[in-house]
Amino acid sequence: MKKQKDDFSDTIQQIYEPFDITQDYGLFLKIDILGEDSENMHKWTGFVQNKLRILTLALERVKNLTFRSVPKLFQGEDSDSVIVIGLKYKSKNDKK
């Protein structure tokens, strides 16, 4: 029982460690969100995040594709907010 608890604690700790998405993923989908003012931006952000759920379901159905979404919004250079999703196709030699 103690070993299971330690394994679980290690797993939880790994989940919350910082992750450099650029090391494991070679392709990226960048979604820019633009708004005219803060109220408009808030509405667009909610709309885009809702559609991301649909995109995630569609990506899960693509054969040999793994992906990881960065779970936070970034401030963009040319946009108000940016969402990043890392994409990677599994090769036949990949065991994961």
C-alpha positions as a printed NumPy array, in Angstrom:
array([[  0.   ,   0.   ,   0.   ],
       [  2.87 ,   2.38 ,   0.833],
       [  4.475,   1.717,  -2.575],
       [  1.221,   2.587,  -4.359],
       [  0.998,   5.832,  -2.403],
       [  4.618,   6.702,  -3.288],
       [  4.018,   5.882,  -6.977],
       [  0.911,   8.067,  -6.98 ],
       [  2.799,  10.933,  -5.312],
       [  5.598,  10.649,  -7.897],
       [  3.058,  10.696, -10.734],
       [  1.308,  13.781,  -9.356],
       [  4.656,  15.516,  -8.907],
       [  5.586,  14.776, -12.558],
       [  2.294,  16.227, -13.766],
       [  3.021,  19.575, -12.155],
       [  6.669,  19.827, -13.239],
       [  7.366,  22.497, -15.862],
       [  7.208,  21.061, -19.387],
       [  9.083,  22.376, -22.418],
       [  6.685,  21.6  , -25.247],
       [  9.325,  22.457, -27.877],
       [ 11.438,  19.431, -26.881],
       [  8.79 ,  16.8  , -27.598],
       [  6.705,  18.377, -30.358],
       [  7.938,  19.569, -33.741],
       [  4.712,  21.013, -35.123],
       [  2.603,  23.701, -33.512],
       [ -0.858,  25.073, -33.981],
       [ -1.026,  28.712, -32.901],
       [ -4.42 ,  30.314, -32.363],
       [ -4.502,  34.101, -32.07 ],
       [ -7.45 ,  35.71 , -30.299],
       [ -8.192,  39.36 , -31.046],
       [-10.723,  41.695, -29.468],
       [-11.628,  45.352, -29.903],
       [-11.969,  45.958, -26.16 ],
       [-11.794,  43.939, -22.929],
       [-15.481,  42.931, -23.02 ],
       [-15.23 ,  41.788, -26.642],
       [-11.959,  40.009, -25.881],
       [-13.545,  38.157, -22.968],
       [-16.372,  36.928, -25.228],
       [-13.973,  35.82 , -27.981],
       [-11.731,  34.012, -25.509],
       [-14.697,  32.04 , -24.156],
       [-15.849,  31.225, -27.683],
       [-12.395,  30.012, -28.76 ],
       [-11.895,  27.934, -25.607],
       [-15.262,  26.271, -26.226],
       [-14.291,  25.439, -29.812],
       [-10.959,  24.058, -28.563],
       [-12.887,  21.266, -26.873],
       [-14.333,  20.309, -30.253],
       [-10.891,  20.551, -31.893],
       [ -9.413,  18.342, -29.165],
       [-12.022,  15.655, -29.831],
       [-11.262,  15.814, -33.555],
       [ -7.487,  15.599, -32.986],
       [ -7.955,  12.539, -30.773],
       [ -9.419,  10.707, -33.783],
       [ -6.419,  11.362, -36.058],
       [ -4.364,   8.179, -36.394],
       [ -0.761,   8.313, -35.172],
       [ -1.103,  11.878, -33.889],
       [ -0.245,  12.944, -30.383],
       [ -0.825,  16.452, -29.168],
       [ -0.552,  18.568, -26.089],
       [ -2.293,  21.824, -25.456],
       [ -0.611,  24.433, -23.297],
       [ -3.244,  25.106, -20.63 ],
       [ -2.834,  28.874, -20.441],
       [ -3.23 ,  31.915, -22.626],
       [ -0.127,  33.796, -23.688],
       [  0.145,  37.45 , -24.574],
       [  0.788,  37.611, -28.321],
       [  2.861,  40.066, -30.326],
       [  0.139,  40.771, -32.895],
       [ -2.835,  39.545, -30.887],
       [ -4.403,  39.923, -27.483],
       [ -3.996,  36.252, -26.537],
       [ -2.406,  33.151, -28.037],
       [ -3.185,  29.464, -27.521],
       [ -0.524,  26.897, -28.488],
       [ -1.004,  23.194, -29.263],
       [  1.995,  20.95 , -29.918],
       [  1.5  ,  18.225, -32.549],
       [  3.583,  15.139, -33.291],
       [  2.997,  12.207, -35.598],
       [  4.094,   8.857, -34.217],
       [  6.416,   6.913, -36.447],
       [  6.265,   3.128, -36.719],
       [  9.359,   2.94 , -34.487],
       [  7.758,   4.894, -31.62 ],
       [  6.625,   2.662, -28.773],
       [  4.347,   5.233, -27.09 ]])
